[in-house]
Amino acid sequence: MLRKLLRKLRFIELLRNENNEEGDQEVVVDIQVAKKLQENLSYIEKRLGKSSDFVCRKIRLGSEDKIEAAIVYIEGLVDKTSISENILRPLMIDTRLVANEDTAVNIVKVIETNTITSGDIRYTADLDCLIDSLLTGETGILINSSKKALIIATRGWEARGIQQPETEVVVRGPREGFTETLRTNTSQLRRKIHNPNLIFEAMKLGKQTKTEICIAYIKGLVNDKLVEEIKRRLEGIETDAILESGYIEEFIEDAPFSPFPTIANTERPDVAAAKLLEGRAAILIDGTPFVLTVPMLFVESLQIAEDYYSRPFYTTIIRWIRIVALFISILLPATYVALATFHQEIIPTPLLITMIAASEGTPFPVFVAAIFMGIVFEILREAGVRLPRPVGQAVSIVGALVIGEAAVSAGLISAPLVIMVALTAISSFVVSSQADAATVLRFILVILAGSLGAFGIIIGLLGLLIHMTSLRSFGVPYLSPLAPLSLRDLKDVLVRSPLWAMFTRPRTIAWQDPQRQDFRMMPHPPQDRDKSEAEADSSDNE
């Protein structure tokens, strides 16, 4: 017994020491609204650090101005016109009609039911909850002798207007994109999908930023397990800041060490709405125009919004061009290095003679020159992106021309290598969603080609195929419907079938309701339509 007692005493002493060491850290405890108005205001000022943008307007209510009250908000986050018209004016004029014997409790009821003209008003008895609401652009009303505070929605900060997204430009299609304001983005999805089953579930992430996010999905189309998995992963995020969608993407993706993205992003409301209608879910983050959609399939990288607004025949050709461009951006440098270093016998003789003549006198091997030019291209692209647009375009174009011409004239590299790098650079911009992965794979395959030739490329491609088939995006195979093969879903992979032929949603995504439309939607001329209707009537009669 004595030994157990000594252990307990020692444990208590250790806890006290830890508490003393952490005594200088702020411990946040829920503080209830006090009856004294000044105590509440002092606590709010202390929590906000007497910030200069904190505004406290003290007023008096009642017929004889006996009841003290205060209106608190954060300047810059609220609409001052709304505060003046919907809060201050009614409080300072309409409350004078209240009888003298009414208490502060009755004043609160009068304010809520008969005075404030705002559409969103609620109670709170927690001062910390009130402070969190102030930091999101809402206004609080504190009344002396009342243990409840009123919170009124008055958000009205400056925001960027709806514009066409620069990263997903289309020739034919809507010219609107998401903005940095969360409610503007949710309203754009509501405008696209007039369905009461479109659900937005809100939550906050980030211990310091407390960023508001929304999970959007269509109830009845989305897999319930997908929504539960998204919530589980989001609730497991414990970090100080969520400033952009990229923060969330890295915390919830399936393969953090893979070069391929397993979570898609878009700036276009029509793209997000189309994915929701397929049974996917979207994650909207306040403060960024990029919306995340899950699950993601690799074939989405080869599809753009304009594919479904244009004719299917032209779209199919363009989709094949994207596939060829993706292979060029990944394989062309490695193939050139392998042929020029190990497999000259495969190259036609006239072309081989031209390549040898062009590379004669260059001091570096083809492998070193290819790596060098790849790095130079990445430097030029990064400079063009980070600089202002007019200057960036000039740097990209002039820099590439000057450096390439000077390097060939000086005999550092050969002209065919410059052509190869230029074609690779142009092709890498065709499939922009896979540009990061293509850059990594390009360097890896060049190293393998410089070491083992074509065998190195084959080994790299086999490893790449094995890796991609093992990837999952929230439980969905990354290469579906190619692996595993789904013949029914191939109508929107290598070709773009007409819209009337795509009568089912992707099988691996839409588990709840796979039927999109009636399969008899192919248009017919009037005479054919009358004939088909007559045949259908006769078959029904039989």
VENTA-V791417 format. One record per backbone hydrogen bond with DSSP energy under -0.5 kcal/mol. CO is the residue of the C=O (numbers start at 1). NH is the residue of the N-H. Records with the same first field share a line. If there is no record, write none. Layout:
CO=NH  NH
This chain:
1=5
2=6
3=7
4=8
5=9
6=10
7=11
8=12
9=13
10=14
11=15
12=16
13=17
14=18
15=19
16=20
17=21
18=22
20=23
22=25
26=28
27=29
30=32
31=127  128
35=145
36=40
37=41
38=42
39=43
40=44
41=45
42=46
43=47
44=48
45=50
46=49
51=54
53=55  75
55=73
56=58
57=71
59=69
61=66  67
62=65
66=68
67=61
68=144
69=59
70=72  142
71=57
72=140
73=55  75
74=77  78
77=156  157
78=80
79=83
80=84
81=85
82=86
83=87  88
84=89
86=117
87=91
88=92
89=93
90=94  95
93=96
94=97
95=98
98=63
99=102
103=107
104=108
105=109
106=110
107=111
108=112
109=113
110=114  115
111=115  116
119=121
120=153
122=151
124=149
125=33  127
126=130
127=131
128=132
129=133
130=134
131=135
133=136  138
134=137
137=154
139=152
140=72
141=150
142=70
143=146
149=124
150=141
151=122
152=139  154
154=79
163=177
180=182  287
181=185
182=186
183=187
184=188
185=189
186=190
187=191
188=192
189=193
192=194
193=195
195=198
197=199  219
199=217
200=202
201=215
203=213
205=211
206=210
211=205
212=286
213=203
214=216  284
215=201
216=282
217=199  219
218=221  222
221=512
223=226  227
224=228
225=229
226=230
227=231
228=232
229=233
230=234
231=235
232=236
234=237
236=238
239=207
240=208  209
244=247  248
245=249
246=250
247=251
248=252
249=253
254=256
255=258
262=296
264=293
266=291
267=178
268=272
269=273
270=274
271=275
272=276
273=277
274=278
275=278  280
276=279
279=223
281=294
282=216  284
283=292
284=214
285=288
289=291
291=266
292=283
293=264
294=281
297=300
298=301
299=302
300=303
304=307
305=308
306=309  310
311=315
312=316
313=317
314=318
315=319
316=320
317=321
318=322
319=323
320=324
321=325
322=326
323=327
324=328
325=329
326=330
327=331
328=332
331=335
332=336
333=337
334=338
335=339
336=340
337=341
338=342  343
343=346  347
344=347
348=352
349=353
350=354
351=355
352=356
353=357
354=358
355=359
356=360
359=362
365=369
366=370
367=371
368=372
369=373
370=374
371=375
372=376
373=377
374=378
375=379
376=380
377=381
378=382
379=383
380=384
381=385
382=386
383=387
388=392
389=393
390=394
391=395
392=396
393=397
394=398  399
395=399
396=400
397=401
398=402
399=403
400=404
401=405
402=406
403=407
404=408
405=409
406=410
407=412  413
408=411
411=363
412=364
414=418
415=419
416=420
417=421
418=422
419=423
420=424
421=425
422=426
423=427
424=428
425=429
426=429
427=430  431
430=432
431=434
432=435
434=438
435=439
436=440
437=441
438=442
439=443
440=444
441=445
442=446
443=447
444=448
445=449
446=450
447=451
448=452  453
449=453
452=455
453=457
454=458
455=459
456=460
457=461
458=462
459=463
460=464
461=465
462=466
463=467
464=468
465=469
466=470
467=471
468=471
471=478
472=474
473=476
476=473
477=480
478=298
479=482  483
481=486
486=489
487=490
488=491
489=492
490=493  494  495
491=497
495=497
498=501  502
499=502
501=503
503=516  517
506=509  510
509=511
514=505  516
519=521
525=529
526=530
527=531
528=532
529=533
530=534
531=535
532=536
533=537
534=538
535=539
536=540
537=541
538=542
